[in-house]
Amino acid sequence: MTLYDPEQHRSLASLYGQDQGVSCRSWAALALWCLGYPDQALQQSHEALTLAQELAHPFSLAYAMCFAGMFCQLRREVQAAQERATAEIALCTEQGFALYLARGTILRGWTLAEQGQGEEGRAQMHQGMAAYQATGSEVFRPYYLAFLAEAYGKAGQAEEGLTMLAEALTAVHKTGERLYEAELYRLNGELLMARSAAHHMEAESCFRQALDVARCQQAKSWELRAALSLSRLWQQQGEHAKAQDLLAPIYGWFTEGFDTADPQDAKALLEELG
């Protein structure tokens, strides 16, 4: 990113398919979010989009739009994610970009499910997943399968959600793509709890596994989510001090992003724990 010069390197987008300034900033946003720097990540995402628009290179713009939508989803900003997905779908339909059209469709399906349109949302996600797989791409497949798992969970269909997560974890171990691994274990625990109160011990094991993965990756955003789930479980079991001891240091580590959903949830839970 330091070496990149838009004027000098503009022509490389035609040679390699996408602008490297755009792709580096898009990936930087994703990495910074995982590491626990939501505000810095947001800045990189905005810079990627701005640069792509200035370059007037359609595929680079589709690339930036896709990552920006993904970033909104990670921040749990449903309306913003829907707007990104809609714009991405329009551009990719016009330009014939099958891969990013599929990814935009999956994301739009997630936003619909999050807004209570579960059946339509799941249908769009399945449609997008089929189109995505038809391109031969495997990257981000565990991430998108987790969308479906969440949607099935919201619909009270925990078994179907757990099936999606099992498929996602199989893909993780097959390909080594571990971006969403911690979240897959956490969601597995959440769906086990939704299935039956008898699965609390299994759920706790999943949350601990999510914590272990996140800590190994130094991924503070994933660690915070896993800690939230485990702390809520302990709260239900009356172990308030134990939950507070886990969550408080992780929340206290953060220095930015306090307007985003996960830190806000952590703060609220810590206040409840007292």
Order of alpha helices (4+ residues) and beta strands (2+ residues): alpha-alpha-alpha-alpha-alpha-alpha-alpha-alpha-alpha-alpha-alpha-alpha-alpha-alpha-alpha
